[in-house]
Amino acid sequence: MSRKLREAITHKSTPTALVTGIGGQDGSYLSELLLAKGYRVVGTVPDGDPVNIDRVRHLLDRIEIVQDDLLDQDRLEKIFHDHRPDEVYNFAANSVLAASFQQPILATMVLAMGVTRILEAIRKVTPKARFFQASSSEIFGKPAEVPQSETTPFHPRNPYGVSKVYSHLMTTTYRENYGRFACSGILYNHESPRRSPEFVTRKITRAAAMIKLGLSKELRLGNLEARRDWGFAGDYVRAMWLMLQQPRPDDYVLATGETHSVRELCEEAFSHLGLDYREYVVKEEENFRPPETAQLVGNPAKAHRVLGWERTVSFRELVRMMVDADIEAIRAAGSD
């Protein structure tokens, strides 16, 4: 039997998942989950840019990496022709809000038009493939109600959120008008030791570790009273997979249903290391933003009821997990 024939038989009996933006936090956790469930995992990374694959480096002998360009429809469709995915998970995005203000046109092209191109590739090449779109709580922006659910009106307040509204509605359009199995997960803040350091959670846990190890003396932050709905990324990717296993496609809020302040996060991170955050955290007035009049906090009741999904990691466990990982990583880097 030829190698190509063996591969064809294997791929036919093994479900294939295409994960765009596989090098990010969510892509890495989802890849681990899919591999554990017996999937063939194909991940895409942006073409032409330096690619950070550190988060999936431990998986490189078990996944396939291809370069994509979400602005090139023909190239995208070729990826679908070559790999014939059964499930598609889209994480291709720059999730840093500041970047969307700096480059709103690029953000829109990737976040909005990129999703449309993926949906078109599915429609034309693999119409039975099931699609997950990583939507965001930023579609609510200035929410009309607290907590927010799947029926809360959209009110985005930045280019990132506006683009996410477009991609969310386009996913619905392909579901309702083209009959595609297409879902959006409305994701609230989800963190992990793999979170990029520009996010406040990782900024805090890494700073606490640096201070504990005598490598830094202070942490400068803005509004300590800002509150967020923070969960563990590993829990959230499990909900994403569950969404694509349902008999019918739908949208779900993925959140913890509770908020914590930046101050609480600091207190938890520093106290875990035997430190008092008040001795090290310096408030920067230039980065201070007034407290929000309404909070972004999700109501995950539908995900609980329909998907049977529950989070497994509490806020305290999440922060301590991140601090411990940062301590270990800094010590390892120092011993190299």
DRENVOMI-513147 format. One record per residue (C-alpha): residue in three letters; x, y, z. Coordinates in nm, 3 decimals. Layout:
N
R   res      east     north        up
R   ala         X         Y         Z
...
% end
This chain:
336
R   res      east     north        up
R   met     0.000     0.000     0.000
R   ser     0.141     0.340    -0.098
R   arg     0.216     0.608     0.160
R   lys    -0.040     0.845     0.007
R   leu    -0.310     0.577     0.020
R   arg    -0.230     0.498     0.384
R   glu    -0.251     0.869     0.468
R   ala    -0.582     0.901     0.282
R   ile    -0.731     0.610     0.475
R   thr    -0.603     0.747     0.806
R   his    -0.737     1.094     0.738
R   lys    -1.073     0.956     0.630
R   ser    -1.120     0.767     0.956
R   thr    -0.972     1.040     1.175
R   pro    -1.154     1.373     1.207
R   thr    -0.950     1.671     1.089
R   ala    -0.962     2.005     1.266
R   leu    -0.830     2.322     1.107
R   val    -0.723     2.576     1.370
R   thr    -0.644     2.924     1.243
R   gly    -0.413     3.123     1.468
R   ile    -0.289     2.803     1.628
R   gly     0.012     2.979     1.780
R   gly    -0.201     3.177     2.025
R   gln    -0.319     3.090     2.374
R   asp    -0.652     2.940     2.266
R   gly    -0.505     2.760     1.966
R   ser    -0.250     2.583     2.182
R   tyr    -0.497     2.466     2.448
R   leu    -0.750     2.358     2.186
R   ser    -0.483     2.163     1.996
R   glu    -0.397     1.967     2.310
R   leu    -0.766     1.889     2.365
R   leu    -0.822     1.780     2.004
R   leu    -0.512     1.561     1.997
R   ala    -0.627     1.390     2.317
R   lys    -0.957     1.316     2.144
R   gly    -0.787     1.161     1.843
R   tyr    -0.810     1.443     1.591
R   arg    -0.569     1.523     1.314
R   val    -0.483     1.889     1.380
R   val    -0.382     2.131     1.107
R   gly    -0.288     2.478     1.227
R   thr    -0.240     2.797     1.031
R   val    -0.001     3.082     1.103
R   pro     0.017     3.417     0.921
R   asp     0.233     3.430     0.612
R   gly     0.504     3.693     0.593
R   asp     0.521     3.775     0.965
R   pro     0.756     3.641     1.231
R   val     0.559     3.359     1.388
R   asn     0.579     3.278     1.757
R   ile     0.507     2.907     1.789
R   asp     0.643     2.869     2.142
R   arg     0.297     2.779     2.276
R   val     0.270     2.480     2.041
R   arg     0.639     2.389     2.019
R   his     0.577     2.080     2.232
R   leu     0.316     1.967     1.979
R   leu     0.507     2.018     1.654
R   asp     0.566     1.648     1.600
R   arg     0.190     1.583     1.628
R   ile     0.034     1.873     1.436
R   glu     0.069     2.012     1.085
R   ile     0.153     2.381     1.037
R   val     0.066     2.570     0.720
R   gln     0.098     2.937     0.633
R   asp    -0.215     3.125     0.540
R   asp    -0.322     3.468     0.422
R   leu    -0.676     3.557     0.518
R   leu    -0.672     3.831     0.256
R   asp    -0.612     3.579    -0.026
R   gln    -0.928     3.379    -0.105
R   asp    -0.766     3.144    -0.357
R   arg    -0.488     3.053    -0.118
R   leu    -0.733     2.996     0.165
R   glu    -0.949     2.769    -0.048
R   lys    -0.642     2.567    -0.145
R   ile    -0.578     2.497     0.223
R   phe    -0.933     2.363     0.250
R   his    -0.886     2.154    -0.065
R   asp    -0.557     2.012     0.063
R   his    -0.669     1.925     0.417
R   arg    -1.049     1.876     0.395
R   pro    -1.129     1.977     0.756
R   asp    -1.431     1.838     0.940
R   glu    -1.416     2.118     1.198
R   val    -1.276     2.470     1.170
R   tyr    -1.186     2.687     1.469
R   asn    -1.105     3.049     1.392
R   phe    -0.870     3.232     1.629
R   ala    -0.696     3.443     1.364
R   ala    -0.693     3.788     1.522
R   asn    -0.492     4.043     1.712
R   ser    -0.681     4.045     2.039
R   val    -0.503     4.351     2.183
R   leu    -0.753     4.636     2.173
R   ala    -0.488     4.906     2.144
R   ala    -0.363     4.752     1.820
R   ser    -0.708     4.788     1.663
R   phe    -0.702     5.162     1.737
R   gln    -0.356     5.194     1.584
R   gln    -0.440     4.992     1.271
R   pro    -0.821     4.990     1.235
R   ile    -0.818     4.903     0.864
R   leu    -0.591     4.602     0.909
R   ala    -0.791     4.490     1.212
R   thr    -1.112     4.507     1.010
R   met    -0.964     4.319     0.715
R   val    -0.848     4.029     0.934
R   leu    -1.123     4.020     1.195
R   ala    -1.418     4.089     0.966
R   met    -1.331     4.004     0.606
R   gly    -1.105     3.718     0.713
R   val    -1.401     3.541     0.872
R   thr    -1.611     3.594     0.560
R   arg    -1.339     3.437     0.348
R   ile    -1.319     3.135     0.577
R   leu    -1.696     3.091     0.564
R   glu    -1.685     3.117     0.185
R   ala    -1.409     2.855     0.170
R   ile    -1.625     2.623     0.378
R   arg    -1.931     2.687     0.160
R   lys    -1.742     2.622    -0.164
R   val    -1.498     2.347    -0.064
R   thr    -1.607     2.164     0.252
R   pro    -1.977     2.251     0.306
R   lys    -2.022     1.986     0.577
R   ala    -1.741     2.128     0.793
R   arg    -1.850     2.269     1.127
R   phe    -1.727     2.620     1.207
R   phe    -1.646     2.792     1.537
R   gln    -1.595     3.167     1.544
R   ala    -1.419     3.325     1.842
R   ser    -1.653     3.614     1.914
R   ser    -1.591     3.852     2.206
R   ser    -1.758     4.030     2.494
R   glu    -1.634     4.348     2.324
R   ile    -1.936     4.322     2.094
R   phe    -2.136     4.450     2.392
R   gly    -1.891     4.731     2.475
R   lys    -2.127     4.958     2.664
R   pro    -2.380     4.694     2.766
R   ala    -2.750     4.761     2.794
R   glu    -2.783     4.507     3.074
R   val    -2.579     4.328     3.338
R   pro    -2.503     4.043     3.307
R   gln    -2.499     3.998     2.931
R   ser    -2.651     3.701     2.749
R   glu    -2.681     3.582     2.391
R   thr    -2.972     3.825     2.336
R   thr    -2.806     4.141     2.475
R   pro    -2.792     4.419     2.209
R   phe    -2.452     4.495     2.056
R   his    -2.282     4.826     2.139
R   pro    -1.909     4.799     2.053
R   arg    -1.680     5.087     2.152
R   asn    -1.358     5.016     1.962
R   pro    -1.252     4.894     1.614
R   tyr    -1.186     4.547     1.753
R   gly    -1.539     4.519     1.891
R   val    -1.695     4.659     1.572
R   ser    -1.509     4.402     1.362
R   lys    -1.615     4.125     1.599
R   val    -1.979     4.230     1.558
R   tyr    -1.941     4.199     1.180
R   ser    -1.784     3.853     1.205
R   his    -2.044     3.743     1.460
R   leu    -2.332     3.850     1.235
R   met    -2.169     3.704     0.925
R   thr    -2.140     3.369     1.105
R   thr    -2.512     3.390     1.181
R   thr    -2.583     3.481     0.819
R   tyr    -2.405     3.173     0.685
R   arg    -2.587     2.958     0.938
R   glu    -2.933     3.094     0.857
R   asn    -2.904     3.161     0.484
R   tyr    -2.655     2.901     0.361
R   gly    -2.738     2.625     0.607
R   arg    -2.385     2.600     0.742
R   phe    -2.309     2.456     1.086
R   ala    -2.159     2.781     1.214
R   cys    -2.135     2.891     1.579
R   ser    -2.001     3.190     1.767
R   gly    -1.864     3.165     2.119
R   ile    -1.898     3.504     2.290
R   leu    -1.577     3.486     2.489
R   tyr    -1.517     3.686     2.804
R   asn    -1.164     3.738     2.937
R   his    -0.993     3.402     2.959
R   glu    -0.638     3.377     3.083
R   ser    -0.359     3.127     3.144
R   pro     0.018     3.104     3.182
R   arg     0.023     3.124     2.800
R   arg    -0.138     3.468     2.794
R   ser     0.067     3.735     2.616
R   pro     0.253     3.966     2.857
R   glu     0.079     4.282     2.730
R   phe    -0.246     4.172     2.897
R   val    -0.295     4.304     3.249
R   thr    -0.334     3.960     3.408
R   arg     0.002     3.840     3.282
R   lys     0.160     4.179     3.342
R   ile     0.066     4.147     3.709
R   thr     0.162     3.783     3.763
R   arg     0.496     3.826     3.588
R   ala     0.574     4.144     3.783
R   ala     0.495     3.970     4.113
R   ala     0.731     3.688     4.018
R   met     1.006     3.929     3.914
R   ile     0.976     4.122     4.240
R   lys     0.978     3.805     4.447
R   leu     1.299     3.695     4.273
R   gly     1.463     4.034     4.328
R   leu     1.464     4.124     3.959
R   ser     1.224     4.419     3.983
R   lys     1.108     4.669     4.244
R   glu     0.766     4.793     4.137
R   leu     0.465     4.748     3.911
R   arg     0.298     5.050     3.752
R   leu    -0.075     5.019     3.679
R   gly    -0.370     5.241     3.596
R   asn    -0.721     5.188     3.734
R   leu    -0.707     4.926     4.008
R   glu    -1.086     4.926     4.043
R   ala    -1.156     4.811     3.687
R   arg    -1.342     4.481     3.698
R   arg    -1.340     4.191     3.452
R   asp    -1.497     3.848     3.412
R   trp    -1.182     3.630     3.415
R   gly    -1.177     3.256     3.348
R   phe    -0.926     2.988     3.249
R   ala    -0.857     2.942     2.877
R   gly    -0.832     2.565     2.913
R   asp    -1.193     2.556     3.033
R   tyr    -1.312     2.775     2.747
R   val    -1.165     2.566     2.464
R   arg    -1.353     2.267     2.600
R   ala    -1.677     2.463     2.557
R   met    -1.575     2.551     2.200
R   trp    -1.535     2.184     2.114
R   leu    -1.868     2.100     2.280
R   met    -2.041     2.362     2.065
R   leu    -1.942     2.177     1.747
R   gln    -2.063     1.841     1.883
R   gln    -2.424     1.954     1.922
R   pro    -2.704     1.844     1.688
R   arg    -2.774     2.207     1.594
R   pro    -2.546     2.512     1.565
R   asp    -2.599     2.806     1.799
R   asp    -2.419     3.089     1.980
R   tyr    -2.312     3.078     2.345
R   val    -2.177     3.317     2.605
R   leu    -1.865     3.164     2.761
R   ala    -1.795     3.335     3.092
R   thr    -1.769     3.276     3.466
R   gly    -2.060     3.502     3.562
R   glu    -1.854     3.688     3.821
R   thr    -1.614     3.982     3.815
R   his    -1.298     4.067     4.005
R   ser    -1.105     4.392     4.019
R   val    -0.748     4.454     3.910
R   arg    -0.680     4.525     4.277
R   glu    -0.806     4.179     4.375
R   leu    -0.586     4.025     4.109
R   cys    -0.283     4.209     4.247
R   glu    -0.365     4.107     4.602
R   glu    -0.403     3.742     4.506
R   ala    -0.087     3.731     4.293
R   phe     0.141     3.903     4.545
R   ser     0.000     3.735     4.856
R   his     0.057     3.396     4.693
R   leu     0.428     3.484     4.707
R   gly     0.412     3.621     5.061
R   leu     0.415     3.984     4.945
R   asp     0.191     4.284     5.010
R   tyr     0.097     4.434     4.672
R   arg     0.054     4.779     4.830
R   glu     0.429     4.800     4.881
R   tyr     0.505     4.749     4.513
R   val     0.212     4.862     4.296
R   val     0.233     5.225     4.181
R   lys    -0.075     5.388     4.032
R   glu    -0.007     5.568     3.703
R   glu    -0.249     5.856     3.662
R   glu    -0.175     5.889     3.290
R   asn    -0.304     5.534     3.237
R   phe    -0.597     5.579     3.470
R   arg    -0.941     5.523     3.325
R   pro    -1.254     5.603     3.526
R   pro    -1.461     5.309     3.644
R   glu    -1.705     5.177     3.385
R   thr    -2.069     5.265     3.440
R   ala    -2.166     4.912     3.338
R   gln    -1.965     4.594     3.368
R   leu    -1.886     4.332     3.108
R   val    -1.989     4.015     3.287
R   gly    -2.138     3.719     3.108
R   asn    -2.429     3.493     3.191
R   pro    -2.318     3.140     3.094
R   ala    -2.651     2.977     3.183
R   lys    -2.718     2.861     2.826
R   ala    -2.375     2.696     2.798
R   his    -2.437     2.525     3.132
R   arg    -2.783     2.406     3.029
R   val    -2.726     2.299     2.667
R   leu    -2.358     2.205     2.658
R   gly    -2.329     2.075     3.014
R   trp    -2.024     2.299     3.046
R   glu    -1.887     2.420     3.378
R   arg    -1.560     2.590     3.456
R   thr    -1.315     2.388     3.663
R   val    -1.064     2.657     3.765
R   ser    -1.158     2.934     4.009
R   phe    -1.025     3.291     3.999
R   arg    -0.784     3.221     4.285
R   glu    -0.659     2.900     4.125
R   leu    -0.611     3.078     3.792
R   val    -0.402     3.359     3.939
R   arg    -0.188     3.120     4.142
R   met    -0.138     2.897     3.839
R   met    -0.010     3.195     3.639
R   val     0.218     3.318     3.918
R   asp     0.371     2.974     3.965
R   ala     0.431     2.940     3.591
R   asp     0.599     3.280     3.575
R   ile     0.825     3.199     3.869
R   glu     0.928     2.876     3.700
R   ala     0.983     3.040     3.360
R   ile     1.194     3.323     3.501
R   arg     1.409     3.084     3.702
R   ala     1.456     2.862     3.396
R   ala     1.556     3.160     3.184
R   gly     1.807     3.268     3.445
R   ser     1.971     2.928     3.454
R   asp     2.027     2.914     3.077
% end
